[in-house]
């Protein structure tokens, strides 16, 4: 009865919903103390759904491929053609496996080169909204992942873990609008802060307009943010423009191709000066 | 029962959004499948259901994103309610009018979402017009095609039965 009454008053419901959102937003903006419970619970559930969905998709792909192959085998007239097709598919599979092995080898080399404790993870899903640049990986707190751990790939810095659940985690890509990292120009050792702008480029800010920065310069992590280890590649300087406040306006092209991201390494060794138990901002 | 269908549609859109952008379709990030479902629900079920769908969907997207929980929820709540009101006040059954509603809903959503972030001093959105326009066109196209398919499917079986000659 009460529900029916509310449905008759959409205006009241609308104002209530708006107020609810305002309260939710206010609590976070005024007191940013980690992820809210609702957020963690929702991701815990959706992370499992994403894992299950991926399993179903792979199962259906396998079943469908098997059915089509069996069906075509029965057609005697097309036997030779079938053999050629099968070999072509196998060739593609071998190529895919070789590419994957190459990718994993690069990951392994990076792990050995970096000398850090890392956990390898696979990207299992993209962002839930086009307004955010995040990915979901198939490793979570069970494998030792925690918020604010750096995520890297053989090409360079990928981002940071923002929300781990038991068996999955959301990674904020460095190109996300809310992302930032301490950075320096490798050649001239000029320091700044790299900010994501939500597109495929980054901005390097707080670099004095008298500093030595040129297009093509390599931008690496400075390690001062307490998240990313020092010396990992972020990208290359694409454009340097004169700013108005005494700072350069610098566009940086990320080293990582985020549209082809498949495997990553999560750095579980905290950078010097930050313990693992640090709750973060 | 209707609530379950709406919830299932939103959940499916949310999962598809993450799977498609992650795996299959390059540039699918320009689409907001969840917003499309919210607009569809608001047009077909009215402002109250549109409001509830917008709230649930927006909060879920916020919870899975990297931003402030509630901003996307507020934007989708207002869009769901507004589209529901438009659907009850005007005849929105022609594809062209639906195209306009989907496009305008996307623009309204983007204006609210970005406006809240900028107003609270949390983010800046340098030159967002091209991205918003692309998303409005994409959402409108997918929304109208989806609408037509959903309306067309139930009648398909009946039309086939009607065409079949009677057995004696």
Interface residues (C-beta under 8 A of the other chain):
Chain A: X7 X10 X13 X14 X17 X18 X20 X21 X22 X24 X25 X28 X29 X36 X38 X39 X42 X43 X46 X49 X50 X53 X54 X57 X123 X124 X125 X126 X127 X128 X129 X130 X131 X132 X133 X134 X135 X136 X162 X170 X172 X176 X177 X178 X179 X197 X198 X259
Chain B: X11 X14 X15 X17 X18 X19 X20 X21 X22 X23 X26 X29 X30 X31 X32 X34 X46 X47 X48 X51 X52 X55 X59 X60 X61 X62 X63 X64 X65 X66 X67 X68 X69 X70 X71 X72 X73 X74 X77 X78 X81 X84 X113 X116 X120 X122 X123 X125 X126 X135
